Amino acid sequence: MLSVVPSGNRCGHDPKRPQLSAVAPIPKGKGGLPRILSLAAERAKAWYFYPAKCPQLHGTGRQVRSERREACQIVLEVIFRHLDLASMCLGTPTPANGFIDINMRTIVHDSGMGQRRCERAIALLKEAGFMRVKQPRRQNEEGAYFGCRAIRIVTEALFECLGLGPMLRRERARASERLRRRAQKTNRKLADFMRRLVSGPGKGFHTVQPSRNQEQQRLAWNKRWADFVLSGLEVDEAQRRTNEAMGYPPGYSPGQEYRRR
């Protein structure tokens, strides 16, 4: 006998009893994440039941299917869980390895959903203007291009729609100050926390070590970019202003001048 899926889908979604939380919840309380992140996730859940509250995400015409609305709420909770408030990027700034962006595997794991469902939810968030995704590309020794780990950026528009714009600005200032104190405590520069290391596609990929002058230029670029980001600018605007101040092309970022052997 064939089994019947009462909800009309194959992902286990029940429109009357939606699952709106990720399998990896946002840590709260002492030792947890800033309250704004769990508060944002809680407020966003209202969008499932009242799509008209967020026309940017659910549209003003035909209503987005409940299965897709459910996926958006789960992915939003994962996004808030991994959001670095100082830079508004998904990942963690570290003194040893710079900024480590999360990958799709982490989003899938923490959400408890399949990758395609996560990707569709992220596509909706991008269309709504709540998120931007940049895919850096590099060239290997054979001249072929490969994609590096994606940089996922959350926009302030998401928090504005949740009524948390003023709170976000306060929390970003606090996050930047915490990062400065952390850098001072570890005797490192802020640029060390915010730089991104480019990893190759695997064994056999080599890079030429930069000259001393190139290394000094890279450090200067990273420092100025980090200052712009920590002052509250969006990542793309910080890049544009840094390049403008230092005389580089608008789309320049460190590492482009390094040649592969």
N, C-alpha and C positions, 0 to 999 in steps of 0.2 A: 504494500500500500504506500502511495506517495505521501510524504509529509507535507503539510500545508503551513506556510509561514503567514500567520495572521496579520502581520504588520505590512506585508507587501514588499519586503526587502530581504536581503540575505546577510545583513550585518548584525542582526539581533535587535534592531531598533524597534521600540514600542512607542508610538506617538503619545499614548496616554500615560506612560510611565518612562519618561526619557532619563537617560543616564547623562548627567551634565557635568560630572567631575572626572578628572583624569585619575589613573591608577596611582600616580605619584603626586600626592597633594602638596600644596604650598606649606612649608613649615611656618608655624605661627608661634607667638609667645616669645619667651626668653630664649635667645639663641636662634630664633627664626628669622625670616625675611622681614623687611619693612612692611608695616601694616597696609600701606597703599596697594601693595601687590595682591594680597588676599582680598582686600576690599574691592579692587577692580574686578577680580574674578567673580565675586559674589554679585556685584551689580550687573555684570554682563549676562548673568543667567536669566535676567528678566527679559532679555531680547528673544529668548526662545519662545516664551509665552506671549510676548507682545512685540512682534516684529516691527510694528509701526514706530516703536521707540528708537529704532536705528535704521532709517531708510537707506543710509549709506551702505549698510551690509546686506539688508534684505530686500532692497529695491522698493519702488513705489508702484510697480505694476503687479505682475504675477508673483505671488508669495513664494519664497524659497521653500523647498520641501523640508518637512520636519526632520528628516534624517540628516540633511545637510546642516540645518540649524543646530542640531545636537552636536555634530562633529565640530562645528565652529566653537561652541562653548568649551568643549574638551581641549581643543588646540589652544584656545585663548588662555586656559589655565596653565598649560605647559609653557606658553610664551611668558606669562607673568612670572612663573617659577624660575625661569632662566634669564630674566631681563636684568642687565646691568644698568642701573638707573643713571650712572654718570655718563655713559656713552649712548644709552638707548639701544644697544646691540645685545643679541642673545649670546651669552657666553660668560667667561670669567677672566678678569685681568689677573695675571700672575707675574711676580718679579722675575722668575727664571725663564719662562717661556712666552712672555708677553700675553696678548689677549687670545684666549682659546675659544673660538667660535664653536657652538654646538652643531652637530650634524643631524641629518634627517633620521639617522638610526636612533638618536637620543629622543627626538620628538615622538617617533613611533613607539619606542619602549615606554616612555613616561605617559603617553596618552592611552595606551592599551588598545589602539586601533590599528588597522592595516595602513601600509604606506600610501596607497592610492587615495584612501579616504582622507588621510592627513594632507596630502598634496592638494586635493580639491578644496579643503577648508582653507588652506593657506592662500590658494588662488583667489578665493572670495575676499579674504582679508586684504590682499594686495589691490584688488579691484576697488575696494571700499576706501583705499587711501590710508589704511591703518598700518600698513607694513610695506617695506621695500626689501628686495632681495638682490644683492649684487653677487655676480659669479666671476671672481678673478680667474684669469687664464694665463698660463705660462707656456713656454715652448721648450720641448726637450731637445736632446742632442741630435736627433734625427730631423728636427725642424717641425715636428708635429705639435699641435697645441693640445693641452689637457686642462681640465677644470680643477681649480683648487676648492677648498671647502668654502661653501657659500657664506656670505656675510648677511645676516638677517637683522634689519633695522626696524624698530617700532617707532611710529610717528606720534607726536603729541596729540594729533587729532583723535586717536583712540581714547585717550584719557579725557579729552575735552567732551567727547560724546558721553562719557560716563559721569560727567560733572566733577571730575577730579583734576582739572587743569591747574588751579592755584596750588593744590596739594602736591602735584607732580613737580612744580617748580621749586617748592620748598625742599622736597625729598631729593631732588637732583643736586641741589646745593649741598645738602648734608652728605650725600653719597660722594660727591667730589671732595669734600673736606675729609671724609673717612679715608679716601684713597690717598690724599696728600699725606695724612698722618701715617698711613701704612708705609708709604714710600720713605718717609723720613725715618720711621722706626727701623726699617730694613736697610737703611742707607743706600737706597736706590733712587733713580730718577723716575718721574711720572711716565716719561716716554718708554721706560722699560716695561711698564705694566700695559701700555696701550699699543705697542708695536705688534704686528702680525708676522709670524714666521711663515715663509712659503715652503711647503713640503712638496717634494717631487712625486711622480706617479709610481715610484717603487725603485727597486734595485736597478742600478745602471744609470741613474740620473745624477749628474754632477753639476756643480756650479763653481765658477771661478771666484776665488776670494776677492772681495772688493779691496781697492787700494785704500791707504790711510785717508786720503782726501775724500774718496767716495764714502767711506765710513763716517767721517765727520759730517758730511753733507746729509747723510741719512739720519744721523742722530739729531741734527739741527731741525730737519723736516719733521721728524717724529715728535720732538719737544714742542714745536710751535703748533702742530696739529692737535696734540693732546691738550695744550692750553686752550685752544679754541673750543674743543669738545667739552672740556670740563667747565667752561664758562657758560655752557648751555646751548651752543650751536648744534645743528644737525650735522651728522657725519659728512654728508656731501658738501654742505656749505663750509664746514671746517676745512675740507680738502681744497675747495676752490679758493678760499681766503689765504690758505697757506701757500698755495702755488702762486697766487697773485703777489703775495708779499715777498716771495723768494725768487720770482722771475721764472717760474716753471710753466709749462703748458697747463691748461685747465684740468686735464684728466690725468696728470702725472701722479705717480705714487712711487715710493722708494722700492728699489729692486729692478726697475725697468731697464736701468743702464747696465745691469750685470749680464755678461754674455756667458752662454753655456759652451763648454768645450766638447 
